Amino acid sequence: MLNNKSEYYSYADYDKPSFVNLAIKATKEFDLGKGIAMPLSLNFVHNAATKNTDFFGKDFLVAGISFGY
């Protein structure tokens, strides 16, 4: 988001451009044989709205795993 006009965060400065959430995602799929795949993902998320995320911090690392055939 390039501005805070949507007012998602109550502490926003609506007159300045800002990035609320930025994320980078990496995925890798492993073939386990017999048509079974195991995709892995790793996300790095940065939330610039510090007043709403003081308890958790601004940076988050999220991992995911699933199975499919």
C-alpha positions as a printed NumPy array, in Angstrom:
array([[  0.   ,   0.   ,   0.   ],
       [  1.482,   3.31 ,  -0.99 ],
       [ -0.611,   5.475,   1.289],
       [ -2.717,   5.239,   4.421],
       [ -5.904,   6.648,   2.916],
       [ -7.672,   3.336,   3.558],
       [ -7.239,   3.973,   7.305],
       [ -6.434,   0.372,   8.207],
       [ -4.28 ,   1.604,  11.067],
       [ -5.541,   4.186,  13.529],
       [ -2.037,   5.612,  14.152],
       [ -1.339,   6.35 ,  10.479],
       [ -0.188,   9.679,   9.113],
       [ -2.644,   9.969,   6.225],
       [ -0.682,  12.766,   4.53 ],
       [  2.509,  10.728,   3.983],
       [  3.096,   7.733,   1.719],
       [  3.962,   4.55 ,   3.565],
       [  4.382,   0.839,   3.113],
       [  2.203,  -1.053,   5.556],
       [  3.185,  -4.631,   4.696],
       [  6.045,  -5.877,   2.563],
       [  6.648,  -9.592,   2.036],
       [  9.118, -11.863,   0.296],
       [  8.21 , -15.495,  -0.31 ],
       [ 10.408, -18.411,  -1.359],
       [  8.971, -21.795,  -2.319],
       [ 10.502, -25.137,  -3.184],
       [  8.622, -28.284,  -4.169],
       [ 10.105, -31.707,  -3.457],
       [  8.97 , -34.764,  -5.409],
       [  8.567, -37.671,  -2.985],
       [  7.766, -40.214,  -5.731],
       [  4.55 , -41.972,  -6.808],
       [  2.94 , -38.639,  -7.644],
       [  3.356, -37.17 ,  -4.148],
       [  4.809, -33.682,  -3.813],
       [  5.818, -31.727,  -0.721],
       [  5.898, -27.934,  -1.267],
       [  7.76 , -25.876,   1.345],
       [  7.444, -22.11 ,   1.693],
       [  9.2  , -19.451,   3.717],
       [  7.848, -15.9  ,   4.046],
       [  9.548, -12.839,   5.461],
       [  7.004, -10.124,   6.277],
       [  7.784,  -6.579,   7.402],
       [  4.977,  -4.509,   8.938],
       [  5.904,  -0.828,   9.14 ],
       [  2.999,   0.097,  11.433],
       [  4.984,  -0.161,  14.672],
       [  2.341,   1.271,  16.987],
       [ -0.043,  -1.581,  16.137],
       [  2.577,  -4.341,  16.358],
       [  4.672,  -3.224,  19.35 ],
       [  4.033,  -6.468,  21.225],
       [  5.117,  -8.737,  18.347],
       [  7.705,  -6.571,  16.589],
       [  7.882,  -5.46 ,  12.967],
       [  9.414,  -8.493,  11.234],
       [  7.868, -11.939,  10.928],
       [  9.152, -15.237,   9.519],
       [  6.456, -17.715,   8.474],
       [  7.126, -21.271,   7.281],
       [  4.654, -23.615,   5.613],
       [  4.554, -27.23 ,   4.481],
       [  1.907, -29.232,   2.66 ],
       [  1.49 , -32.515,   0.805],
       [ -0.272, -33.126,  -2.472],
       [ -0.746, -35.816,  -5.087]])
